[in-house]
Amino acid sequence: MDLSYSHEERQFREEVRAFLSQNLSPALADKVRLGARLGKSDHEAWHAKLNARGWLASSWPLEYGGTGWTAVQRQIFEDELALAHAPRIVPFGLTMLGPVLQKFGNEEQKRRFLPRILSGEDWWCQGYSEPGAGSDLATLRTSAVRQGRHYLVNGQKTWTTLGQFANWIFCLVRTDKDVKPQAGISFLLIDMTSPGVSVRPIVLIDGAAEVNEVFFDNVEVPVENLVGEENDGWTYAKYLLTHERTNIAGLGFSKAGLANVKRIASAEAFDEGLLIDNPHFAARLAQVEIDLMAMATTNSRVIAKAAAGQAPGAESSMLKVKGTLIRQEITDLNRRAVGPYAMPFLPEAVEGGCNEEPVIPDYAVMQSAQYFNNRKLSIFGGSNEIQRTIICKAILEL
């Protein structure tokens, strides 16, 4: 397998870099680089620029407004966005719901929802996890009872990322309690502005509130918002999760994080000399770089499979496990590299002290903002323990 870029691929990389240079504002890139919290307008502005260029839906087929890129082009694009400190492309509509609708949705749903995902008119969030039903989604209890031309939905979802910005949520709901758990689940699209929907933020250990609880109290959902067949939602949920887990692997973010660690470790900021010359630290750095290179090869294979219309199976779980462990290791190396600055900081320390000067060096800010948040990577999207079970079952055919 030739892992070097062709002439055409190198040209494409230069095209992406030129686009980023012209369209990614330094102010927005600095917010991402320094770990500042992005507002809804930040995400929407970047979404609009990518959509205007036709580069938003890199994984979608051309017929639905996608790019038609090869697996290598997609990886180059994602790498360059991360290295340039562009905002993360919010995945819920584009890389989760979009593929589900394209494969299982009816024509009316595709015409209605897919263009609005691209335009940014609809901001989607994910309604999967519940209190007591996280990695074991089959135990979910949010109910949807059909009453004529609508479903009546009652229940609660939790850990709903960016739900405070969303106007739509795709939900797993229980429509049959008298069958085995996986067989009684359906996939519903719910308007967040519907009467009976309420959102409550969850403040995390890093002080941010990017996740939420969402409550449904007698919410009426039209039956035309059912994706596929009633009680067959588990099939669609598994298909979506394979795309989500591949995205969580975060290859581009890991590459950008590794470059940042090397930059810090090579800085003459410590009396003891360059940290990168420390044998123990250098060995850990080399190991994570080797792991990252191996994962990049696997990731390219999985992307190529997805581009061919196949949902990745055990490979997506492999990427999720390895990718999250690599990202956590890089974050930990970053934490160690900044030494005494590795602690939660008051906003004043980051934004400037009495003289409007930062109290801490900018290289310490990003890791301070991300360290705690990245501890969740091995849990969400299905915990790594669950992913290892999926891998064993798939490979050993248990």
FENLINWO-V959605 format. One record per pair of residues at least 6 apart in sequence whose C-alpha atoms are under 7 Angstrom apart, sorted by the first residue. I is the first residue (numbers start at 1). J is the second residue. D is the distance in whole Angstrom. If there is no record, write none. Layout:
{{I,J,D} {I,J,D}}
//
This chain:
{{9,73,7} {13,76,6} {16,77,7} {17,80,7} {24,86,7} {29,85,5} {29,86,6} {32,85,6} {32,86,7} {32,87,6} {33,85,6} {33,366,6} {34,362,7} {34,365,5} {34,366,4} {35,365,7} {35,366,5} {35,369,5} {35,370,7} {40,165,7} {43,87,7} {47,56,7} {50,56,5} {51,118,7} {54,67,7} {55,67,6} {57,66,5} {57,67,7} {57,94,6} {58,66,6} {58,67,5} {58,69,7} {58,74,6} {59,66,7} {59,307,7} {60,66,4} {60,67,7} {61,67,7} {61,68,6} {62,68,5} {71,300,6} {71,303,5} {71,304,5} {71,307,7} {72,300,7} {78,252,6} {79,252,4} {82,252,5} {82,253,5} {82,256,6} {83,256,5} {92,124,6} {92,125,6} {92,126,7} {93,117,6} {93,123,7} {93,124,5} {94,117,7} {95,243,7} {96,240,5} {96,243,6} {96,244,6} {97,240,7} {98,114,7} {100,236,7} {100,240,6} {101,110,6} {102,110,7} {104,227,7} {104,228,6} {105,227,5} {105,228,6} {116,122,6} {122,167,6} {122,168,7} {123,165,7} {123,166,5} {123,167,6} {123,168,6} {124,166,5} {124,167,6} {124,168,5} {124,169,5} {125,160,7} {125,161,7} {125,162,7} {125,163,6} {125,166,6} {125,168,6} {125,169,5} {125,170,7} {126,160,6} {126,169,6} {126,170,5} {126,171,7} {127,157,6} {127,160,7} {127,169,6} {127,170,6} {127,171,4} {127,172,6} {128,157,7} {128,171,6} {128,172,6} {129,137,7} {129,157,6} {129,158,6} {129,159,7} {130,140,6} {130,156,6} {130,157,5} {130,158,5} {131,158,7} {133,139,6} {133,140,5} {135,382,5} {135,383,6} {135,386,7} {138,181,5} {138,182,5} {139,181,6} {141,155,7} {141,174,6} {142,154,6} {142,155,4} {142,156,6} {142,173,5} {142,174,6} {143,153,6} {143,154,5} {143,155,6} {143,173,5} {143,174,5} {143,175,6} {144,151,6} {144,152,5} {144,153,4} {144,154,7} {144,173,6} {144,174,6} {144,175,5} {145,151,5} {145,152,5} {145,153,7} {145,175,6} {146,152,6} {149,222,6} {149,223,6} {150,220,6} {150,221,5} {150,222,4} {150,223,5} {151,220,6} {151,221,5} {151,222,6} {151,223,6} {152,218,5} {152,219,5} {152,220,5} {152,221,6} {153,216,6} {153,217,7} {153,218,5} {153,219,5} {153,220,6} {154,216,5} {154,217,5} {154,218,5} {154,219,7} {155,215,6} {155,216,5} {155,217,7} {156,214,6} {156,215,5} {156,216,6} {157,213,6} {157,214,5} {157,215,7} {158,212,6} {158,213,4} {158,214,6} {159,211,5} {159,212,5} {159,213,6} {160,211,5} {160,212,5} {160,213,6} {161,210,6} {161,211,4} {161,212,6} {162,210,5} {162,211,6} {163,211,7} {163,212,6} {164,199,7} {167,191,6} {167,192,5} {167,193,6} {168,190,6} {168,191,5} {168,192,5} {169,189,6} {169,190,5} {169,191,7} {169,192,7} {170,188,6} {170,189,5} {170,190,6} {171,187,6} {171,188,5} {171,189,6} {172,185,6} {172,186,6} {172,187,5} {172,188,6} {172,233,7} {173,185,6} {173,186,5} {173,187,6} {174,184,6} {174,185,5} {174,186,6} {175,184,6} {175,185,6} {175,186,6} {175,231,6} {176,184,4} {176,185,7} {176,231,7} {177,184,6} {182,234,6} {183,231,6} {183,232,7} {184,231,5} {185,231,5} {185,232,6} {185,233,5} {185,234,6} {186,230,5} {186,231,5} {186,232,6} {186,233,4} {186,234,7} {187,226,6} {187,227,6} {187,233,5} {188,225,6} {188,226,5} {188,227,6} {189,225,5} {189,226,6} {190,221,6} {194,219,7} {195,219,6} {196,216,6} {196,217,5} {196,218,6} {196,219,5} {197,215,6} {197,216,5} {197,217,7} {197,219,7} {198,214,6} {198,215,5} {198,216,7} {199,212,7} {199,213,6} {199,214,5} {199,215,6} {200,212,5} {200,213,5} {200,214,6} {201,209,6} {201,211,6} {201,212,4} {201,213,6} {202,209,5} {202,211,6} {202,212,5} {202,213,7} {203,209,4} {205,372,7} {206,372,6} {206,373,7} {239,311,7} {242,311,7} {242,312,6} {242,313,7} {242,316,6} {244,381,7} {245,316,6} {245,317,6} {245,320,5} {245,381,6} {246,316,5} {246,319,6} {246,320,6} {248,320,6} {249,319,6} {249,320,5} {249,323,4} {249,324,6} {250,323,6} {251,296,7} {251,323,7} {254,327,6} {257,330,6} {258,330,6} {261,333,7} {261,334,5} {264,337,7} {264,363,7} {265,274,6} {265,275,5} {265,276,5} {265,337,6} {266,274,6} {266,275,6} {266,276,6} {267,274,7} {268,274,6} {276,282,6} {288,326,6} {302,312,6} {302,315,7} {305,312,7} {306,312,6} {314,390,7} {314,391,5} {314,394,6} {317,387,5} {317,391,7} {321,378,7} {321,384,5} {321,387,7} {324,377,6} {324,378,6} {325,378,7} {328,374,6} {328,375,7} {331,367,7} {331,371,6} {334,367,6} {335,342,5} {335,367,6} {338,364,6} {341,364,6} {342,368,6} {343,368,6} {344,368,6} {349,358,6} {349,359,5} {349,360,7} {350,358,6} {350,359,7} {350,360,7} {350,365,7} {351,358,6} {352,358,4} {352,359,6} {353,359,6} {378,384,5}}
//
